Amino acid sequence: MSEKDLRRYSRVVVDGVEQAPSRAMLRAVGFTERDFQRPQIGIASTWSMVTP
């Protein structure tokens, strides 16, 4: 069984020189270097009191 790349999608957002602005924004809200080594998970909800 091969090991899965848990950072497959996170890597696109924060790795590399071209993503320095993304890392800077995330550092400003409290991310540490250790946080960038972990997979990032987002949770979104489409529920709202505004939409029926």
Biopython code that builds the backbone (N, CA, C, O; Angstrom):
import numpy as np
from Bio.PDB.StructureBuilder import StructureBuilder

atoms = [
    (1, "MET", "N", (0.840, -1.178, 0.000)),
    (1, "MET", "CA", (0.000, 0.000, 0.000)),
    (1, "MET", "C", (0.887, 1.244, 0.000)),
    (1, "MET", "O", (1.763, 1.391, 0.852)),
    (2, "SER", "N", (0.654, 2.128, -0.953)),
    (2, "SER", "CA", (1.484, 3.326, -1.034)),
    (2, "SER", "C", (0.925, 4.430, -0.139)),
    (2, "SER", "O", (-0.270, 4.480, 0.153)),
    (3, "GLU", "N", (1.816, 5.298, 0.278)),
    (3, "GLU", "CA", (1.416, 6.408, 1.140)),
    (3, "GLU", "C", (0.777, 7.500, 0.286)),
    (3, "GLU", "O", (1.313, 7.869, -0.759)),
    (4, "LYS", "N", (-0.361, 8.011, 0.727)),
    (4, "LYS", "CA", (-1.052, 9.067, -0.013)),
    (4, "LYS", "C", (-0.381, 10.410, 0.240)),
    (4, "LYS", "O", (0.170, 10.652, 1.314)),
    (5, "ASP", "N", (-0.436, 11.273, -0.758)),
    (5, "ASP", "CA", (0.071, 12.632, -0.602)),
    (5, "ASP", "C", (-1.025, 13.469, 0.048)),
    (5, "ASP", "O", (-1.930, 13.949, -0.634)),
    (6, "LEU", "N", (-0.947, 13.643, 1.352)),
    (6, "LEU", "CA", (-1.987, 14.358, 2.085)),
    (6, "LEU", "C", (-1.995, 15.854, 1.786)),
    (6, "LEU", "O", (-2.990, 16.533, 2.042)),
    (7, "ARG", "N", (-0.901, 16.367, 1.248)),
    (7, "ARG", "CA", (-0.813, 17.801, 0.948)),
    (7, "ARG", "C", (-0.981, 18.084, -0.545)),
    (7, "ARG", "O", (-0.545, 19.128, -1.031)),
    (8, "ARG", "N", (-1.602, 17.173, -1.264)),
    (8, "ARG", "CA", (-1.735, 17.304, -2.718)),
    (8, "ARG", "C", (-2.334, 18.655, -3.126)),
    (8, "ARG", "O", (-1.828, 19.303, -4.043)),
    (9, "TYR", "N", (-3.378, 19.072, -2.470)),
    (9, "TYR", "CA", (-4.037, 20.332, -2.815)),
    (9, "TYR", "C", (-3.441, 21.517, -2.055)),
    (9, "TYR", "O", (-3.369, 22.619, -2.598)),
    (10, "SER", "N", (-3.021, 21.312, -0.828)),
    (10, "SER", "CA", (-2.408, 22.385, -0.039)),
    (10, "SER", "C", (-1.127, 22.873, -0.702)),
    (10, "SER", "O", (-0.810, 24.062, -0.674)),
    (11, "ARG", "N", (-0.407, 21.945, -1.292)),
    (11, "ARG", "CA", (0.864, 22.252, -1.956)),
    (11, "ARG", "C", (0.671, 23.318, -3.042)),
    (11, "ARG", "O", (1.526, 24.188, -3.209)),
    (12, "VAL", "N", (-0.424, 23.258, -3.767)),
    (12, "VAL", "CA", (-0.706, 24.205, -4.849)),
    (12, "VAL", "C", (-0.871, 25.621, -4.300)),
    (12, "VAL", "O", (-0.515, 26.592, -4.967)),
    (13, "VAL", "N", (-1.403, 25.737, -3.105)),
    (13, "VAL", "CA", (-1.723, 27.044, -2.526)),
    (13, "VAL", "C", (-0.532, 27.696, -1.829)),
    (13, "VAL", "O", (-0.396, 28.918, -1.879)),
    (14, "VAL", "N", (0.332, 26.920, -1.183)),
    (14, "VAL", "CA", (1.362, 27.538, -0.333)),
    (14, "VAL", "C", (2.808, 27.186, -0.663)),
    (14, "VAL", "O", (3.713, 27.800, -0.098)),
    (15, "ASP", "N", (3.066, 26.243, -1.535)),
    (15, "ASP", "CA", (4.455, 25.864, -1.810)),
    (15, "ASP", "C", (5.022, 26.630, -3.007)),
    (15, "ASP", "O", (4.306, 26.941, -3.959)),
    (16, "GLY", "N", (6.297, 26.921, -2.941)),
    (16, "GLY", "CA", (6.983, 27.567, -4.051)),
    (16, "GLY", "C", (7.095, 29.074, -3.884)),
    (16, "GLY", "O", (6.364, 29.700, -3.117)),
    (17, "VAL", "N", (8.038, 29.630, -4.633)),
    (17, "VAL", "CA", (8.303, 31.069, -4.576)),
    (17, "VAL", "C", (7.080, 31.869, -5.015)),
    (17, "VAL", "O", (6.788, 32.922, -4.449)),
    (18, "GLU", "N", (6.370, 31.372, -6.017)),
    (18, "GLU", "CA", (5.222, 32.111, -6.548)),
    (18, "GLU", "C", (4.063, 32.214, -5.554)),
    (18, "GLU", "O", (3.157, 33.023, -5.755)),
    (19, "GLN", "N", (4.073, 31.421, -4.499)),
    (19, "GLN", "CA", (3.001, 31.455, -3.497)),
    (19, "GLN", "C", (3.396, 32.227, -2.240)),
    (19, "GLN", "O", (2.728, 32.112, -1.212)),
    (20, "ALA", "N", (4.470, 33.011, -2.307)),
    (20, "ALA", "CA", (4.906, 33.807, -1.154)),
    (20, "ALA", "C", (3.803, 34.735, -0.633)),
    (20, "ALA", "O", (3.652, 34.854, 0.583)),
    (21, "PRO", "N", (3.025, 35.398, -1.502)),
    (21, "PRO", "CA", (1.942, 36.242, -0.977)),
    (21, "PRO", "C", (0.892, 35.447, -0.189)),
    (21, "PRO", "O", (0.365, 35.935, 0.811)),
    (22, "SER", "N", (0.594, 34.242, -0.634)),
    (22, "SER", "CA", (-0.371, 33.397, 0.089)),
    (22, "SER", "C", (0.159, 33.045, 1.472)),
    (22, "SER", "O", (-0.573, 33.112, 2.459)),
    (23, "ARG", "N", (1.432, 32.670, 1.539)),
    (23, "ARG", "CA", (2.029, 32.330, 2.833)),
    (23, "ARG", "C", (2.071, 33.543, 3.752)),
    (23, "ARG", "O", (1.839, 33.422, 4.955)),
    (24, "ALA", "N", (2.366, 34.712, 3.190)),
    (24, "ALA", "CA", (2.419, 35.934, 3.999)),
    (24, "ALA", "C", (1.056, 36.232, 4.617)),
    (24, "ALA", "O", (0.971, 36.595, 5.790)),
    (25, "MET", "N", (-0.012, 36.082, 3.831)),
    (25, "MET", "CA", (-1.358, 36.325, 4.347)),
    (25, "MET", "C", (-1.685, 35.339, 5.468)),
    (25, "MET", "O", (-2.248, 35.724, 6.494)),
    (26, "LEU", "N", (-1.334, 34.070, 5.271)),
    (26, "LEU", "CA", (-1.634, 33.060, 6.284)),
    (26, "LEU", "C", (-0.783, 33.256, 7.540)),
    (26, "LEU", "O", (-1.256, 33.007, 8.649)),
    (27, "ARG", "N", (0.459, 33.695, 7.378)),
    (27, "ARG", "CA", (1.292, 33.996, 8.554)),
    (27, "ARG", "C", (0.699, 35.158, 9.346)),
    (27, "ARG", "O", (0.758, 35.175, 10.575)),
    (28, "ALA", "N", (0.130, 36.123, 8.638)),
    (28, "ALA", "CA", (-0.469, 37.287, 9.307)),
    (28, "ALA", "C", (-1.653, 36.897, 10.189)),
    (28, "ALA", "O", (-1.957, 37.595, 11.156)),
    (29, "VAL", "N", (-2.321, 35.796, 9.868)),
    (29, "VAL", "CA", (-3.445, 35.349, 10.698)),
    (29, "VAL", "C", (-3.040, 34.269, 11.690)),
    (29, "VAL", "O", (-3.894, 33.668, 12.343)),
    (30, "GLY", "N", (-1.714, 34.017, 11.805)),
    (30, "GLY", "CA", (-1.246, 33.136, 12.867)),
    (30, "GLY", "C", (-0.676, 31.791, 12.467)),
    (30, "GLY", "O", (-0.325, 30.997, 13.341)),
    (31, "PHE", "N", (-0.570, 31.504, 11.175)),
    (31, "PHE", "CA", (0.025, 30.228, 10.770)),
    (31, "PHE", "C", (1.501, 30.202, 11.138)),
    (31, "PHE", "O", (2.187, 31.221, 11.056)),
    (32, "THR", "N", (1.986, 29.032, 11.545)),
    (32, "THR", "CA", (3.404, 28.841, 11.829)),
    (32, "THR", "C", (4.013, 27.987, 10.717)),
    (32, "THR", "O", (3.295, 27.467, 9.863)),
    (33, "GLU", "N", (5.323, 27.848, 10.730)),
    (33, "GLU", "CA", (5.993, 27.013, 9.723)),
    (33, "GLU", "C", (5.479, 25.580, 9.791)),
    (33, "GLU", "O", (5.346, 24.915, 8.763)),
    (34, "ARG", "N", (5.194, 25.110, 10.988)),
    (34, "ARG", "CA", (4.647, 23.752, 11.163)),
    (34, "ARG", "C", (3.286, 23.609, 10.481)),
    (34, "ARG", "O", (2.981, 22.556, 9.920)),
    (35, "ASP", "N", (2.475, 24.652, 10.526)),
    (35, "ASP", "CA", (1.156, 24.613, 9.885)),
    (35, "ASP", "C", (1.261, 24.406, 8.376)),
    (35, "ASP", "O", (0.408, 23.749, 7.778)),
    (36, "PHE", "N", (2.298, 24.961, 7.762)),
    (36, "PHE", "CA", (2.469, 24.811, 6.315)),
    (36, "PHE", "C", (2.894, 23.398, 5.932)),
    (36, "PHE", "O", (2.773, 23.020, 4.766)),
    (37, "GLN", "N", (3.383, 22.618, 6.873)),
    (37, "GLN", "CA", (3.786, 21.240, 6.602)),
    (37, "GLN", "C", (2.616, 20.275, 6.710)),
    (37, "GLN", "O", (2.729, 19.115, 6.315)),
    (38, "ARG", "N", (1.512, 20.735, 7.234)),
    (38, "ARG", "CA", (0.317, 19.898, 7.407)),
    (38, "ARG", "C", (-0.674, 20.142, 6.267)),
    (38, "ARG", "O", (-0.642, 21.190, 5.623)),
    (39, "PRO", "N", (-1.552, 19.171, 6.024)),
    (39, "PRO", "CA", (-2.608, 19.408, 5.026)),
    (39, "PRO", "C", (-3.565, 20.489, 5.524)),
    (39, "PRO", "O", (-3.904, 20.524, 6.706)),
    (40, "GLN", "N", (-3.994, 21.357, 4.635)),
    (40, "GLN", "CA", (-4.967, 22.387, 4.998)),
    (40, "GLN", "C", (-6.349, 21.902, 4.596)),
    (40, "GLN", "O", (-6.552, 21.384, 3.498)),
    (41, "ILE", "N", (-7.284, 22.079, 5.499)),
    (41, "ILE", "CA", (-8.646, 21.616, 5.269)),
    (41, "ILE", "C", (-9.584, 22.808, 5.404)),
    (41, "ILE", "O", (-9.507, 23.558, 6.377)),
    (42, "GLY", "N", (-10.455, 22.977, 4.441)),
    (42, "GLY", "CA", (-11.431, 24.067, 4.481)),
    (42, "GLY", "C", (-12.833, 23.510, 4.636)),
    (42, "GLY", "O", (-13.156, 22.453, 4.094)),
    (43, "ILE", "N", (-13.645, 24.213, 5.364)),
    (43, "ILE", "CA", (-15.039, 23.813, 5.540)),
    (43, "ILE", "C", (-15.907, 24.970, 5.056)),
    (43, "ILE", "O", (-15.746, 26.108, 5.498)),
    (44, "ALA", "N", (-16.817, 24.670, 4.156)),
    (44, "ALA", "CA", (-17.704, 25.697, 3.607)),
    (44, "ALA", "C", (-19.150, 25.275, 3.804)),
    (44, "ALA", "O", (-19.485, 24.093, 3.735)),
    (45, "SER", "N", (-19.978, 26.241, 4.043)),
    (45, "SER", "CA", (-21.404, 25.976, 4.192)),
    (45, "SER", "C", (-22.173, 26.889, 3.248)),
    (45, "SER", "O", (-21.910, 28.090, 3.187)),
    (46, "THR", "N", (-23.111, 26.330, 2.521)),
    (46, "THR", "CA", (-23.922, 27.137, 1.616)),
    (46, "THR", "C", (-25.212, 27.593, 2.283)),
    (46, "THR", "O", (-25.990, 28.332, 1.680)),
    (47, "TRP", "N", (-25.448, 27.167, 3.508)),
    (47, "TRP", "CA", (-26.665, 27.543, 4.214)),
    (47, "TRP", "C", (-26.584, 28.999, 4.641)),
    (47, "TRP", "O", (-25.537, 29.475, 5.079)),
    (48, "SER", "N", (-27.686, 29.687, 4.508)),
    (48, "SER", "CA", (-27.750, 31.084, 4.906)),
    (48, "SER", "C", (-29.201, 31.462, 5.170)),
    (48, "SER", "O", (-30.109, 30.876, 4.580)),
    (49, "MET", "N", (-29.428, 32.419, 6.037)),
    (49, "MET", "CA", (-30.795, 32.891, 6.277)),
    (49, "MET", "C", (-31.255, 33.797, 5.138)),
    (49, "MET", "O", (-32.444, 34.090, 5.020)),
    (50, "VAL", "N", (-30.320, 34.239, 4.302)),
    (50, "VAL", "CA", (-30.642, 35.131, 3.198)),
    (50, "VAL", "C", (-31.235, 34.359, 2.020)),
    (50, "VAL", "O", (-32.131, 34.857, 1.339)),
    (51, "THR", "N", (-30.740, 33.149, 1.779)),
    (51, "THR", "CA", (-31.226, 32.362, 0.640)),
    (51, "THR", "C", (-32.271, 31.351, 1.095)),
    (51, "THR", "O", (-32.152, 30.777, 2.177)),
    (52, "PRO", "N", (-33.292, 31.133, 0.275)),
    (52, "PRO", "CA", (-34.335, 30.166, 0.664)),
    (52, "PRO", "C", (-33.873, 28.728, 0.533)),
    (52, "PRO", "O", (-34.635, 27.806, 0.822)),
]
sb = StructureBuilder()
sb.init_structure("model")
sb.init_model(0)
sb.init_chain("A")
sb.init_seg("    ")
for serial, (resi, resn, name, xyz) in enumerate(atoms, 1):
    if name == "N":
        sb.init_residue(resn, " ", resi, " ")
    sb.init_atom(name, np.array(xyz, "f"), 0.0, 1.0, " ", f" {name:<3s}", serial, name[0])
structure = sb.get_structure()
